[in-house]
Amino acid sequence: MEPTLTPPSVQVLLVEDNPDHKELICELLTESVGLYQVEWLNRLETTEQRLQNATGQAQTIDVVLLDYQLQHTNSTGLLSAYPDIPFVVLTSYAKDELDKQLMELGAADFLAKDELTPALLHRTIRHAIERHTRMQSLLSQSFRDPLTGLYNRRFFMDELERHVAAAQRHHSSLSLCFADLDHLKDINDRFGHVKGDEALACFANVLADSSRKDDICVRYAGDEFCILLPHTALVEAKQQIERLLRALSKQVIDESITLSASFGLAELKRGMSVPEFINKADAALYQAKSDGRNCVRISE
């Protein structure tokens, strides 16, 4: 007799400050045709910290069920702050008053608490996750550089704004690395632009392979790349970039083209703006190029 396979459970973060409503929703999920694992939070501060730390397989959140009024405060600021997670907003208000507003804020869907049933809750969660997955796929295509497969500058600027704001708010570490592929013009002139493109793609692969899950690797412009390293102080970031530099030194194209790159690192400081952060990393990159390339320099 073949063993019965248990489908993976959906990881639900329920954000609700009313214990009676919490018990009701958990009961409805238990009665639903779906398989759910529910985590409950009742404060905005702990919810934001949980969402920020939602990394790694063990901490995955598939969907957030969010109470519209949490501790008598509008909680919808979380929707735009964490666009990578689908939100279903739970509200006691009439649909016509909030429909357009919540959709514009980024909610995948919303439900009136007095209309909840197991089937409706299950269907809404499933549709929210499926819709969000489709939208993320489309967005990913528009935010990717076609040659390297890395994120493009448009995506990077949005993410940089978001990560800087979060790091300043929570006093967490954030490092930024700008990188230049050395001597790309020489490769193009000597071997042709096809080989130049191969060099760019090879460099991008090394960046992606040497980075962690939460790092954001970007083709910024031409032969310039950058890496955003959340929750990473300067010392740890430098160690990671040095490993990347060693990995790059082992790459050879057609037994004749060796690759190297210059790297500039900066760490976000208290009160630093996004343009200041970028300028710090860019200045460090300029220093690396002035010092002979194929090295890492840190912004003072």
C-alpha positions in Angstrom: 0.0 0.0 0.0 1.4 3.4 -1.0 1.9 6.0 1.7 -0.5 8.9 1.8 1.3 12.1 0.9 0.4 15.1 3.1 0.2 18.4 1.1 2.4 21.2 2.4 0.7 23.5 4.7 0.1 27.2 4.0 2.0 29.4 6.4 -0.5 32.1 7.6 0.5 35.1 9.7 -2.7 36.3 11.4 -2.4 39.9 12.7 -5.4 40.5 14.9 -5.7 42.3 18.3 -9.1 41.0 19.2 -8.8 37.5 20.9 -12.4 36.6 20.0 -11.8 37.3 16.3 -8.5 35.5 16.5 -10.2 32.4 17.8 -13.0 32.6 15.2 -10.5 32.9 12.3 -8.4 30.0 13.6 -11.5 27.9 13.9 -12.6 28.7 10.4 -9.2 27.8 9.0 -9.3 24.5 10.9 -12.7 23.8 9.3 -11.5 24.8 5.9 -10.6 22.3 3.1 -7.1 23.7 3.2 -4.1 22.8 5.4 -2.9 25.8 7.4 -0.2 26.6 9.9 -1.2 29.8 11.7 1.1 32.2 13.6 -0.7 34.9 15.6 0.6 38.5 16.4 -1.4 41.3 17.9 0.8 44.4 17.6 2.1 46.5 14.7 5.6 46.7 16.1 6.1 42.9 16.4 4.3 42.3 13.1 6.7 44.6 11.2 9.7 43.0 12.9 8.4 39.5 11.9 7.8 40.6 8.3 11.3 42.1 8.1 12.8 38.8 9.4 10.7 36.6 7.2 13.7 34.9 5.6 14.7 31.3 5.2 12.5 28.3 4.6 11.6 27.9 8.3 10.3 31.5 8.5 8.4 31.7 5.2 5.1 33.5 5.3 2.7 32.6 2.4 0.0 35.1 3.3 -0.9 37.7 5.9 -4.4 38.0 7.3 -4.3 41.6 8.5 -6.8 43.4 10.7 -7.6 46.8 9.2 -7.8 48.5 12.6 -5.0 47.3 14.9 -4.9 48.8 18.3 -7.2 51.6 17.0 -4.6 52.4 14.3 -4.9 51.9 10.5 -2.5 49.0 9.7 -2.4 49.4 5.9 1.0 51.0 5.9 2.4 47.4 6.0 1.0 46.7 2.5 3.4 49.0 0.6 6.3 48.3 3.0 6.3 44.5 2.3 5.2 44.0 -1.4 6.7 40.6 -1.6 4.0 39.1 0.7 0.3 38.9 -0.2 -2.0 40.5 2.3 -5.7 39.8 2.9 -7.2 42.6 4.9 -9.9 41.7 7.5 -12.4 44.5 8.2 -15.7 45.3 9.7 -16.4 48.1 7.3 -18.6 48.0 4.3 -17.0 46.8 1.0 -17.8 50.0 -1.0 -15.9 52.2 1.4 -12.6 50.3 1.2 -12.5 48.4 -2.0 -10.6 50.8 -4.2 -8.5 52.2 -1.4 -7.2 48.8 -0.3 -6.5 47.6 -3.8 -4.5 50.7 -4.5 -2.5 50.2 -1.4 -1.5 46.7 -2.5 -3.9 44.4 -0.8 -4.4 41.1 -2.6 -8.0 41.0 -1.3 -10.1 41.8 1.7 -12.9 40.2 3.7 -15.6 41.5 6.0 -15.4 39.6 9.3 -19.1 39.1 9.7 -19.3 37.3 6.3 -16.5 34.8 6.9 -17.0 31.1 6.2 -14.5 28.3 6.0 -15.0 28.0 2.2 -14.8 31.7 1.6 -11.7 32.1 3.7 -10.0 29.2 2.0 -10.9 30.4 -1.5 -9.7 34.0 -0.8 -6.4 32.8 0.6 -5.8 30.5 -2.4 -6.7 33.2 -4.9 -4.6 35.8 -3.1 -1.5 33.6 -3.2 -2.0 32.6 -6.8 -2.7 36.2 -7.9 0.3 37.5 -6.0 2.6 34.8 -7.6 1.4 35.8 -11.1 2.0 39.4 -10.4 5.5 38.8 -8.9 6.4 36.8 -12.0 5.3 39.7 -14.3 7.1 42.2 -12.2 10.2 40.1 -12.1 10.3 40.1 -15.9 10.1 43.9 -16.1 12.7 44.3 -13.3 15.3 42.0 -14.8 18.3 42.9 -17.1 17.8 40.7 -20.2 21.6 40.0 -20.7 22.6 39.1 -17.1 19.3 38.0 -15.5 20.1 40.3 -12.6 17.7 43.0 -11.3 17.9 46.3 -13.1 18.4 49.8 -11.9 14.7 50.6 -11.7 14.1 47.7 -9.3 17.2 48.5 -7.3 16.2 52.1 -6.6 12.8 51.0 -5.3 14.4 48.4 -3.0 17.1 50.7 -1.8 14.6 53.3 -0.7 12.7 50.6 1.2 15.7 49.0 2.8 17.2 52.3 3.9 14.0 53.4 5.5 13.6 50.0 7.3 17.3 50.0 8.5 17.0 53.6 9.8 13.7 52.8 11.6 15.0 49.6 13.2 18.7 50.7 13.6 19.8 47.6 11.7 22.9 47.2 9.5 22.9 47.8 5.8 25.8 47.7 3.4 26.0 48.7 -0.3 28.7 47.6 -2.8 29.3 49.1 -6.2 31.4 47.1 -8.6 33.0 47.7 -12.0 34.1 44.9 -14.4 37.7 45.8 -15.2 38.8 46.5 -18.8 35.5 45.7 -20.5 36.3 48.2 -23.3 39.6 46.3 -24.0 37.7 43.0 -24.2 35.2 44.5 -26.6 37.9 46.1 -28.7 40.1 43.0 -28.9 37.6 40.2 -29.0 34.3 41.8 -30.0 31.1 42.7 -28.2 29.9 39.1 -28.1 32.8 38.2 -25.9 32.2 41.4 -23.9 28.6 40.3 -23.3 29.9 36.9 -22.2 32.2 38.6 -19.7 29.3 40.6 -18.3 27.1 37.5 -18.0 30.0 35.6 -16.4 30.5 38.4 -13.9 26.8 38.5 -13.1 26.8 34.7 -12.5 29.7 35.0 -10.0 27.8 37.8 -8.2 24.6 35.8 -8.0 26.4 32.6 -7.0 28.5 34.3 -4.3 25.6 36.2 -2.7 23.2 35.2 0.0 19.4 34.7 -0.4 18.6 38.2 0.9 21.3 40.1 -1.0 20.1 42.0 -4.0 22.4 41.9 -7.1 21.9 44.5 -9.8 23.2 45.5 -13.2 23.3 49.2 -12.5 24.5 50.5 -15.9 26.9 49.1 -18.6 29.7 47.4 -16.8 28.7 48.7 -13.4 27.0 46.5 -10.9 25.9 46.7 -7.3 25.0 44.5 -4.4 22.7 45.5 -1.5 23.5 43.5 1.7 20.7 43.8 4.3 21.5 43.2 8.0 25.2 43.2 7.1 27.8 45.4 8.8 30.9 46.6 6.9 33.3 43.9 8.2 31.1 41.0 7.1 30.3 42.7 3.8 34.0 43.1 3.1 34.7 39.4 3.8 31.9 38.5 1.4 33.2 40.7 -1.4 36.7 39.4 -1.0 35.3 35.8 -1.4 33.5 37.1 -4.5 36.8 38.6 -5.9 38.6 35.3 -5.4 35.8 33.4 -7.2 36.0 35.9 -10.1 39.8 35.4 -10.4 39.1 31.7 -11.4 36.9 32.6 -14.3 38.4 32.4 -17.8 36.6 32.9 -21.1 37.9 30.9 -24.1 41.3 30.3 -22.3 42.4 33.9 -23.1 40.1 36.3 -21.3 40.6 36.6 -17.5 38.2 38.6 -15.4 38.7 41.0 -12.6 36.6 43.7 -11.0 36.8 46.7 -8.7 34.6 47.0 -5.6 33.6 49.9 -3.4 31.8 49.4 -0.1 29.8 51.7 2.2 27.7 51.1 5.3 24.5 53.1 6.1 25.0 55.5 8.9 22.3 57.1 11.2 20.5 59.8 9.3 22.2 59.1 5.9 20.0 59.7 2.9 19.7 57.4 -0.1 21.8 59.7 -2.4 24.5 60.0 0.3 24.6 56.2 0.7 25.0 55.8 -3.1 27.7 58.5 -3.2 29.7 56.8 -0.4 29.7 53.5 -2.2 30.5 55.1 -5.6 33.4 57.1 -4.1 34.8 53.9 -2.6 34.6 52.2 -6.1 36.4 55.2 -7.6 39.2 54.7 -5.0 39.4 51.0 -5.9 39.9 51.9 -9.6 42.4 54.6 -8.7 44.4 52.1 -6.7 44.9 49.8 -9.7 41.6 47.9 -9.9 41.0 44.3 -8.9 40.5 45.2 -5.3 38.0 46.2 -2.6 37.9 49.6 -1.0 35.8 50.9 1.9 34.2 54.3 2.2 35.6 56.4 5.0 
